[in-house]
Amino acid sequence: MAELKYKPVAHDHNAFLDKAKQRAGFDEAYEALELEYTLASQMLKARTKAGLTQDAVAERMGTTKSAVSRLEAAGRHAPSLATLKRYAAAVGCDLQVKLVARKSA
């Protein structure tokens, strides 16, 4: 694994969620964006595991750091599958998309 050239900011996601859940309407808003938050989290983990900065990913994708930042920000926009494939390739991953049947009530 490549050595990180930057120090990630410490972030306790569970503590963040516990505090945010106290706000009115948070649960509904969070559930509406659950898939986006999950994808953003996976993207950040993959980039960190690859030891890459947003600049490095942007260079590999042929785009800008700000575009990568927008990709990694849940709920800001919906990237195309082609863009997600390019991001995955840039961080040394394959993109998998699947449909899962809902559990009947």
FIRO-549496 format. One record per residue (C-alpha): residue number from 0; residue in one letter; chain; x, y, z. Coordinates in nm, 4 decimals. Layout:
# residues N
<atom timi="NUM" torti="A" romar="A" xx="X" yy="Y" zz="Z"/>
...
END
This chain:
# residues 105
<atom timi="0" torti="M" romar="A" xx="0.0000" yy="0.0000" zz="0.0000"/>
<atom timi="1" torti="A" romar="A" xx="0.1196" yy="0.3480" zz="-0.0815"/>
<atom timi="2" torti="E" romar="A" xx="0.2246" yy="0.5757" zz="0.2032"/>
<atom timi="3" torti="L" romar="A" xx="-0.0217" yy="0.8573" zz="0.2619"/>
<atom timi="4" torti="K" romar="A" xx="0.1173" yy="1.2018" zz="0.1875"/>
<atom timi="5" torti="Y" romar="A" xx="-0.1422" yy="1.3676" zz="0.4059"/>
<atom timi="6" torti="K" romar="A" xx="-0.2882" yy="1.3140" zz="0.7513"/>
<atom timi="7" torti="P" romar="A" xx="-0.6592" yy="1.2323" zz="0.7423"/>
<atom timi="8" torti="V" romar="A" xx="-0.8715" yy="1.4383" zz="0.9779"/>
<atom timi="9" torti="A" romar="A" xx="-0.9925" yy="1.2270" zz="1.2695"/>
<atom timi="10" torti="H" romar="A" xx="-1.3666" yy="1.1750" zz="1.2441"/>
<atom timi="11" torti="D" romar="A" xx="-1.5866" yy="0.9744" zz="1.4782"/>
<atom timi="12" torti="H" romar="A" xx="-1.8808" yy="0.9025" zz="1.2500"/>
<atom timi="13" torti="N" romar="A" xx="-2.0871" yy="0.7345" zz="1.5213"/>
<atom timi="14" torti="A" romar="A" xx="-2.0485" yy="1.0342" zz="1.7542"/>
<atom timi="15" torti="F" romar="A" xx="-2.1417" yy="1.2636" zz="1.4640"/>
<atom timi="16" torti="L" romar="A" xx="-2.4565" yy="1.0592" zz="1.3933"/>
<atom timi="17" torti="D" romar="A" xx="-2.5548" yy="1.0461" zz="1.7617"/>
<atom timi="18" torti="K" romar="A" xx="-2.5402" yy="1.4252" zz="1.7800"/>
<atom timi="19" torti="A" romar="A" xx="-2.7138" yy="1.4753" zz="1.4450"/>
<atom timi="20" torti="K" romar="A" xx="-2.9997" yy="1.2365" zz="1.5367"/>
<atom timi="21" torti="Q" romar="A" xx="-3.1055" yy="1.4813" zz="1.8049"/>
<atom timi="22" torti="R" romar="A" xx="-3.2135" yy="1.7311" zz="1.5376"/>
<atom timi="23" torti="A" romar="A" xx="-3.5751" yy="1.7305" zz="1.4209"/>
<atom timi="24" torti="G" romar="A" xx="-3.6240" yy="1.5604" zz="1.0837"/>
<atom timi="25" torti="F" romar="A" xx="-3.2756" yy="1.4093" zz="1.0758"/>
<atom timi="26" torti="D" romar="A" xx="-3.3866" yy="1.0448" zz="1.0642"/>
<atom timi="27" torti="E" romar="A" xx="-3.6135" yy="1.0987" zz="0.7645"/>
<atom timi="28" torti="A" romar="A" xx="-3.3536" yy="1.3012" zz="0.5758"/>
<atom timi="29" torti="Y" romar="A" xx="-3.0766" yy="1.0511" zz="0.6508"/>
<atom timi="30" torti="E" romar="A" xx="-3.2863" yy="0.7531" zz="0.5439"/>
<atom timi="31" torti="A" romar="A" xx="-3.3728" yy="0.9279" zz="0.2173"/>
<atom timi="32" torti="L" romar="A" xx="-2.9995" yy="0.9559" zz="0.1392"/>
<atom timi="33" torti="E" romar="A" xx="-2.8842" yy="0.6273" zz="0.2949"/>
<atom timi="34" torti="L" romar="A" xx="-2.7647" yy="0.4781" zz="-0.0349"/>
<atom timi="35" torti="E" romar="A" xx="-2.5720" yy="0.7946" zz="-0.1215"/>
<atom timi="36" torti="Y" romar="A" xx="-2.4062" yy="0.8036" zz="0.2217"/>
<atom timi="37" torti="T" romar="A" xx="-2.3108" yy="0.4357" zz="0.1925"/>
<atom timi="38" torti="L" romar="A" xx="-2.1565" yy="0.4918" zz="-0.1504"/>
<atom timi="39" torti="A" romar="A" xx="-1.9670" yy="0.8021" zz="-0.0336"/>
<atom timi="40" torti="S" romar="A" xx="-1.8316" yy="0.6099" zz="0.2648"/>
<atom timi="41" torti="Q" romar="A" xx="-1.7144" yy="0.3250" zz="0.0414"/>
<atom timi="42" torti="M" romar="A" xx="-1.5480" yy="0.5697" zz="-0.1958"/>
<atom timi="43" torti="L" romar="A" xx="-1.3585" yy="0.7415" zz="0.0854"/>
<atom timi="44" torti="K" romar="A" xx="-1.2454" yy="0.4076" zz="0.2298"/>
<atom timi="45" torti="A" romar="A" xx="-1.1255" yy="0.2866" zz="-0.1116"/>
<atom timi="46" torti="R" romar="A" xx="-0.9315" yy="0.6084" zz="-0.1759"/>
<atom timi="47" torti="T" romar="A" xx="-0.7736" yy="0.5997" zz="0.1690"/>
<atom timi="48" torti="K" romar="A" xx="-0.6827" yy="0.2322" zz="0.1311"/>
<atom timi="49" torti="A" romar="A" xx="-0.5194" yy="0.3144" zz="-0.2024"/>
<atom timi="50" torti="G" romar="A" xx="-0.3238" yy="0.5911" zz="-0.0290"/>
<atom timi="51" torti="L" romar="A" xx="-0.4444" yy="0.8546" zz="-0.2715"/>
<atom timi="52" torti="T" romar="A" xx="-0.5406" yy="1.2180" zz="-0.2331"/>
<atom timi="53" torti="Q" romar="A" xx="-0.8317" yy="1.3725" zz="-0.4196"/>
<atom timi="54" torti="D" romar="A" xx="-0.5734" yy="1.5397" zz="-0.6450"/>
<atom timi="55" torti="A" romar="A" xx="-0.4205" yy="1.2018" zz="-0.7328"/>
<atom timi="56" torti="V" romar="A" xx="-0.7600" yy="1.0462" zz="-0.8067"/>
<atom timi="57" torti="A" romar="A" xx="-0.8544" yy="1.3477" zz="-1.0187"/>
<atom timi="58" torti="E" romar="A" xx="-0.5350" yy="1.3134" zz="-1.2223"/>
<atom timi="59" torti="R" romar="A" xx="-0.6004" yy="0.9431" zz="-1.2804"/>
<atom timi="60" torti="M" romar="A" xx="-0.9595" yy="1.0182" zz="-1.3843"/>
<atom timi="61" torti="G" romar="A" xx="-0.8653" yy="1.3117" zz="-1.6056"/>
<atom timi="62" torti="T" romar="A" xx="-1.0755" yy="1.5551" zz="-1.4036"/>
<atom timi="63" torti="T" romar="A" xx="-1.0357" yy="1.8113" zz="-1.1258"/>
<atom timi="64" torti="K" romar="A" xx="-1.0021" yy="1.7815" zz="-0.7513"/>
<atom timi="65" torti="S" romar="A" xx="-1.3295" yy="1.9690" zz="-0.7071"/>
<atom timi="66" torti="A" romar="A" xx="-1.5074" yy="1.7122" zz="-0.9262"/>
<atom timi="67" torti="V" romar="A" xx="-1.3713" yy="1.4309" zz="-0.7078"/>
<atom timi="68" torti="S" romar="A" xx="-1.4773" yy="1.6224" zz="-0.3979"/>
<atom timi="69" torti="R" romar="A" xx="-1.8325" yy="1.6478" zz="-0.5364"/>
<atom timi="70" torti="L" romar="A" xx="-1.8319" yy="1.2728" zz="-0.6104"/>
<atom timi="71" torti="E" romar="A" xx="-1.7367" yy="1.1958" zz="-0.2519"/>
<atom timi="72" torti="A" romar="A" xx="-2.0018" yy="1.4282" zz="-0.1042"/>
<atom timi="73" torti="A" romar="A" xx="-2.3206" yy="1.2324" zz="-0.0438"/>
<atom timi="74" torti="G" romar="A" xx="-2.6409" yy="1.3816" zz="-0.1764"/>
<atom timi="75" torti="R" romar="A" xx="-2.4907" yy="1.6681" zz="-0.3748"/>
<atom timi="76" torti="H" romar="A" xx="-2.5525" yy="1.5108" zz="-0.7132"/>
<atom timi="77" torti="A" romar="A" xx="-2.6008" yy="1.1721" zz="-0.8790"/>
<atom timi="78" torti="P" romar="A" xx="-2.2910" yy="1.0628" zz="-1.0729"/>
<atom timi="79" torti="S" romar="A" xx="-2.3287" yy="0.8475" zz="-1.3820"/>
<atom timi="80" torti="L" romar="A" xx="-2.2216" yy="0.4837" zz="-1.3862"/>
<atom timi="81" torti="A" romar="A" xx="-1.9434" yy="0.5793" zz="-1.6265"/>
<atom timi="82" torti="T" romar="A" xx="-1.8079" yy="0.8304" zz="-1.3745"/>
<atom timi="83" torti="L" romar="A" xx="-1.8317" yy="0.5792" zz="-1.0905"/>
<atom timi="84" torti="K" romar="A" xx="-1.6441" yy="0.3237" zz="-1.3041"/>
<atom timi="85" torti="R" romar="A" xx="-1.3660" yy="0.5767" zz="-1.3689"/>
<atom timi="86" torti="Y" romar="A" xx="-1.3439" yy="0.6574" zz="-0.9978"/>
<atom timi="87" torti="A" romar="A" xx="-1.3317" yy="0.2874" zz="-0.9085"/>
<atom timi="88" torti="A" romar="A" xx="-1.0543" yy="0.2253" zz="-1.1610"/>
<atom timi="89" torti="A" romar="A" xx="-0.8608" yy="0.5271" zz="-1.0312"/>
<atom timi="90" torti="V" romar="A" xx="-0.8577" yy="0.3870" zz="-0.6763"/>
<atom timi="91" torti="G" romar="A" xx="-0.7823" yy="0.0303" zz="-0.7892"/>
<atom timi="92" torti="C" romar="A" xx="-1.1311" yy="-0.1128" zz="-0.7502"/>
<atom timi="93" torti="D" romar="A" xx="-1.4046" yy="-0.2663" zz="-0.9632"/>
<atom timi="94" torti="L" romar="A" xx="-1.7549" yy="-0.1201" zz="-0.9508"/>
<atom timi="95" torti="Q" romar="A" xx="-2.0371" yy="-0.3630" zz="-0.8743"/>
<atom timi="96" torti="V" romar="A" xx="-2.4028" yy="-0.2657" zz="-0.8961"/>
<atom timi="97" torti="K" romar="A" xx="-2.6829" yy="-0.5033" zz="-0.8073"/>
<atom timi="98" torti="L" romar="A" xx="-3.0554" yy="-0.4987" zz="-0.7471"/>
<atom timi="99" torti="V" romar="A" xx="-3.1731" yy="-0.6710" zz="-0.4294"/>
<atom timi="100" torti="A" romar="A" xx="-3.5316" yy="-0.7825" zz="-0.3885"/>
<atom timi="101" torti="R" romar="A" xx="-3.7151" yy="-0.6053" zz="-0.1063"/>
<atom timi="102" torti="K" romar="A" xx="-3.8303" yy="-0.8096" zz="0.1867"/>
<atom timi="103" torti="S" romar="A" xx="-4.2064" yy="-0.8499" zz="0.1802"/>
<atom timi="104" torti="A" romar="A" xx="-4.3915" yy="-0.6942" zz="0.4708"/>
END
